[in-house]
Amino acid sequence: MPVVLALIDHTKFNNNNDFVKLCDLDYLDYVITDRPISDDTILQALKENRVNIIYKKLGGIYRTK
């Protein structure tokens, strides 16, 4: 099965008007973003759908457990 990634910059998590549905969350394996996601509702939905979150910052990669 292919691994499905979504590369989403942090601004898309802070403004509901800019967020576009690409697919159901249970289809995703990873979300890669540039800053921690501060919206608890989005974080919970990602966790419930077992989506791994990777934060890519300058100088390193930080993964959630």
PyRosetta script that sets phi, psi and omega in degrees:
from pyrosetta import init, pose_from_sequence

init()
pose = pose_from_sequence("MPVVLALIDHTKFNNNNDFVKLCDLDYLDYVITDRPISDDTILQALKENRVNIIYKKLGGIYRTK")
pose.set_psi(1, 137.5)
pose.set_omega(1, 179.3)
pose.set_phi(2, -70.8)
pose.set_psi(2, 153.0)
pose.set_omega(2, 174.5)
pose.set_phi(3, -90.7)
pose.set_psi(3, 132.2)
pose.set_omega(3, -177.2)
pose.set_phi(4, -108.8)
pose.set_psi(4, 122.4)
pose.set_omega(4, -179.0)
pose.set_phi(5, -114.4)
pose.set_psi(5, 146.8)
pose.set_omega(5, 170.7)
pose.set_phi(6, -126.4)
pose.set_psi(6, 122.1)
pose.set_omega(6, 177.6)
pose.set_phi(7, -98.9)
pose.set_psi(7, 111.4)
pose.set_omega(7, -172.3)
pose.set_phi(8, -133.5)
pose.set_psi(8, 120.9)
pose.set_omega(8, 178.7)
pose.set_phi(9, -74.1)
pose.set_psi(9, 157.6)
pose.set_omega(9, -171.3)
pose.set_phi(10, -58.3)
pose.set_psi(10, -27.1)
pose.set_omega(10, -176.9)
pose.set_phi(11, -65.9)
pose.set_psi(11, -23.8)
pose.set_omega(11, -179.3)
pose.set_phi(12, -74.3)
pose.set_psi(12, -18.7)
pose.set_omega(12, 178.5)
pose.set_phi(13, -88.7)
pose.set_psi(13, -11.6)
pose.set_omega(13, -175.8)
pose.set_phi(14, -105.8)
pose.set_psi(14, -4.9)
pose.set_omega(14, -176.7)
pose.set_phi(15, -139.0)
pose.set_psi(15, 102.6)
pose.set_omega(15, -177.1)
pose.set_phi(16, -58.7)
pose.set_psi(16, -24.3)
pose.set_omega(16, -179.7)
pose.set_phi(17, -71.2)
pose.set_psi(17, -22.8)
pose.set_omega(17, -178.0)
pose.set_phi(18, -95.6)
pose.set_psi(18, -6.6)
pose.set_omega(18, -175.2)
pose.set_phi(19, -89.3)
pose.set_psi(19, 128.6)
pose.set_omega(19, -178.9)
pose.set_phi(20, -117.2)
pose.set_psi(20, 134.7)
pose.set_omega(20, 178.4)
pose.set_phi(21, -76.0)
pose.set_psi(21, 119.4)
pose.set_omega(21, 178.1)
pose.set_phi(22, -95.0)
pose.set_psi(22, -35.3)
pose.set_omega(22, -178.8)
pose.set_phi(23, -167.9)
pose.set_psi(23, 171.8)
pose.set_omega(23, 173.4)
pose.set_phi(24, -68.6)
pose.set_psi(24, 146.6)
pose.set_omega(24, -177.1)
pose.set_phi(25, -61.6)
pose.set_psi(25, -31.7)
pose.set_omega(25, -178.4)
pose.set_phi(26, -70.0)
pose.set_psi(26, -7.0)
pose.set_omega(26, 176.1)
pose.set_phi(27, -84.1)
pose.set_psi(27, -24.0)
pose.set_omega(27, -176.7)
pose.set_phi(28, -82.5)
pose.set_psi(28, 145.0)
pose.set_omega(28, 171.3)
pose.set_phi(29, -102.2)
pose.set_psi(29, -38.3)
pose.set_omega(29, -176.8)
pose.set_phi(30, -139.5)
pose.set_psi(30, 144.5)
pose.set_omega(30, 165.6)
pose.set_phi(31, -117.6)
pose.set_psi(31, 127.2)
pose.set_omega(31, 177.4)
pose.set_phi(32, -112.0)
pose.set_psi(32, 126.0)
pose.set_omega(32, -177.9)
pose.set_phi(33, -140.3)
pose.set_psi(33, 166.8)
pose.set_omega(33, -173.7)
pose.set_phi(34, -93.7)
pose.set_psi(34, -11.5)
pose.set_omega(34, 178.2)
pose.set_phi(35, -146.5)
pose.set_psi(35, 157.7)
pose.set_omega(35, 177.0)
pose.set_phi(36, -56.5)
pose.set_psi(36, 144.9)
pose.set_omega(36, 179.1)
pose.set_phi(37, -82.8)
pose.set_psi(37, 120.3)
pose.set_omega(37, -175.7)
pose.set_phi(38, -92.8)
pose.set_psi(38, -14.5)
pose.set_omega(38, -178.3)
pose.set_phi(39, -81.1)
pose.set_psi(39, 110.2)
pose.set_omega(39, -177.2)
pose.set_phi(40, -61.9)
pose.set_psi(40, -33.3)
pose.set_omega(40, 179.4)
pose.set_phi(41, -64.9)
pose.set_psi(41, -44.5)
pose.set_omega(41, 178.2)
pose.set_phi(42, -66.4)
pose.set_psi(42, -44.2)
pose.set_omega(42, 178.6)
pose.set_phi(43, -57.9)
pose.set_psi(43, -45.6)
pose.set_omega(43, 179.9)
pose.set_phi(44, -62.4)
pose.set_psi(44, -43.2)
pose.set_omega(44, 179.4)
pose.set_phi(45, -63.0)
pose.set_psi(45, -40.7)
pose.set_omega(45, 177.6)
pose.set_phi(46, -64.1)
pose.set_psi(46, -44.7)
pose.set_omega(46, 179.5)
pose.set_phi(47, -63.9)
pose.set_psi(47, -43.1)
pose.set_omega(47, 179.5)
pose.set_phi(48, -61.0)
pose.set_psi(48, -29.6)
pose.set_omega(48, 179.9)
pose.set_phi(49, -98.0)
pose.set_psi(49, 12.3)
pose.set_omega(49, 176.4)
pose.set_phi(50, 55.9)
pose.set_psi(50, 39.0)
pose.set_omega(50, 176.6)
pose.set_phi(51, -88.7)
pose.set_psi(51, 123.8)
pose.set_omega(51, 176.0)
pose.set_phi(52, -76.6)
pose.set_psi(52, 140.0)
pose.set_omega(52, -179.5)
pose.set_phi(53, -114.1)
pose.set_psi(53, 128.6)
pose.set_omega(53, 176.5)
pose.set_phi(54, -119.3)
pose.set_psi(54, 125.8)
pose.set_omega(54, 175.9)
pose.set_phi(55, -100.2)
pose.set_psi(55, 119.8)
pose.set_omega(55, 178.2)
pose.set_phi(56, -103.1)
pose.set_psi(56, 115.7)
pose.set_omega(56, 177.3)
pose.set_phi(57, -116.9)
pose.set_psi(57, 160.5)
pose.set_omega(57, 174.9)
pose.set_phi(58, -59.1)
pose.set_psi(58, 129.3)
pose.set_omega(58, 177.6)
pose.set_phi(59, 90.1)
pose.set_psi(59, 0.2)
pose.set_omega(59, 178.6)
pose.set_phi(60, 174.2)
pose.set_psi(60, 172.4)
pose.set_omega(60, 177.3)
pose.set_phi(61, -121.7)
pose.set_psi(61, 134.8)
pose.set_omega(61, 178.7)
pose.set_phi(62, -121.1)
pose.set_psi(62, 125.3)
pose.set_omega(62, -179.9)
pose.set_phi(63, -110.6)
pose.set_psi(63, 149.9)
pose.set_omega(63, 172.5)
pose.set_phi(64, -85.0)
pose.set_psi(64, 159.5)
pose.set_omega(64, 179.0)
pose.set_phi(65, -101.0)
pose.dump_pdb("model.pdb")
